[in-house]
């Protein structure tokens, strides 16, 4: 006889995936968080979610709807604060200088001599108006006022004898703090990402020199790679003609996808030749020449994996992608929180991870050729035990994605 599947009782620690779904003015968003070691007897879980987790087996799924104000406090007008320009501390401790920009997020501690805000406060505020004589900051939660759908899936239940005491987890804060909501515009107003030389880089040498030697290494751990592969498998239909933009020796496409053709455009032929899924290979520097050497509507899908952060002419490239993509085809971009520092654009390093989602959304909007915009984030999966960073990083590399459909 087999033992029955273990249920998530109050004493049993569980690994649970929460998918937070919400909508902004012109995009859909999913922010996923994996929580390991949750125990109902001590962790702080919203009662509606707790009822869906208690005594449930591995694989159990549920989805709950929270109307605006039911989970997070509704937006308050008194949390729109008018400030004087001198309240914004432009000079950072390391000596760098930062300017206030409309729509951008900053830690509250960047404000000086403001009632109720301490220097060590890391909670985000958003500057919504920037004038020579006045700033307006929004201290409401970035998700305040939005309806939230929360999907729950029990991924694993740890044996009771293996339990150890872990810090108490506040699940509502785990799901909504430190990012979700930042990828949306404030009241439909475009964010100022374009001041301060956003596309400058610390290494101005031609990219061909930097990428002359092949780098046959993976830039993410295998859990993150598997999530990206699964995402491509869900978004791209079988039999597609795919352009893998700025690619290397792996395309991270699932083997079951069976595309009709995969064209790889990258910076190093040795890397491209090591990529077994590619049917066509081309070395092309998009920062030197953003024109794609393909016919109109030549592809049914375009992907770009952990590379959008290196584009210095993104508007031109995105317009070119729209040109070579068939109507109804998707442009899918994925990234994480690692990059080559000499070649990443300046603004990418300055932004919060979730603001990078907003930046890529702006690239898609600027082209005027994409609709059905969506973003995705995933954090919290355990890092593989045999990963080279397992002794330093408990969690897998985060995965972020943005995609749009060619109109």
C-alpha positions, 0 to 999 in steps of 0.5 A: 500500500502507498501512504496517502499524500501529505496534506498541508496541516497547520504544523506542516511546512509547505512550498506554495506558489502564489500568482498575483494577477492584475491589470493596468491601463493597457497591460496585463500583469502576473507577479509570481512568488514562491514561498518555501516553508510556510506553516499555517500555525505561525505564518501570517496568511490572509484568512481567505488564502489560509482557507484554501491552503489548510489540509490540501494536498500537493497540486491543489490550486485555487484562485481568489478575487480581491476587489480594490481596497480588500487586500491593500489599503485604498489610495489616500489623497493625503499620501500625495505629498507636495515637497520642495526641491531641496527635500530630494537629496540629489547627492548620494553617500557614494558621491554619485548624483541623482536627479528627480524624474517624473514617474520614477520610484525612489526609496523614501529615505532619499527625502530629507527633513520630511515629517514621518520619513526617516533616512533608513526608510526603504519603502518606495515612493513615486515622484509624479510631478517634477517642477523647478519649484515643487515636487509631488510624491505618491506614497500610496502602495503601487497597487493601491486601488487595483483589483487583485486575483491571487492564484495558489498552488501547493508545490511541495510539502516537507516531511514533519521530521525535517522541519526547522524553525524559520522566520515568520512570513507575512504572506501579503507583504511577500506577494505585494511589497518590493516591486509589483505595481511599479511596472505600471504608469501613474494614471496613464502618464508616461514615465521620464526614462529618457533624461540623463543619457539613458543609453550611455555605457561605461565601455564605449568601445565597439561591441564587436571587440567586446564579443570577439571571444565566445562565451559558452556559459549560461547566465542563469541557473537551470531553474530560471532557464526552465521557467523561461523555456516554459514561458516560450512554450506557452506563448509561441505556437508549434511550427512557428518561424522564430527569430532569436534576437541577440542570441548565443549558444542556447535559445532556451526554446522547449524541445516539444515546440518543434518550430519550423525554423529558428534564425539566430542573430547574435554577436559571435559566430562560434556561439551561434554555431554551438546552438543546435536549434538554429537553422540560420545564423547571422552575426549582426550588431544592432547597436551599430545598425538596428536594421534587421536584414529580413523581409517584412512579416518574415517571422511568426515569433521573435524572442530576446533572452537576457539581452534587451538591457544592452540595446542602445537604440531600442526604439529603432530595433523594436520598430524593426521587429514589428516590421519583420513580425507577422500580424498576430505574432508575439515579441517576447523579451525575458531578463533577470538581474545579471548582466555584463556591467561594461555593456549594460545601458546606464538606466538599466542599472539605475532602475528597480527590477520592476521598473525595468518591466516598465521600461521595456513596455515603453519600448513596445508602446513607442513603436505603435505596432504592438497590443495585448501587452503583458508582463510577468515576474517570478521570484522565490524558487529554491536555487538548485543545490548543485548550482555554483552559487548555492552556498551564497544565494538561497533563491533561484535567479528571478525571471522577468518577461514582457511581451506584446502582440503585433497589431 
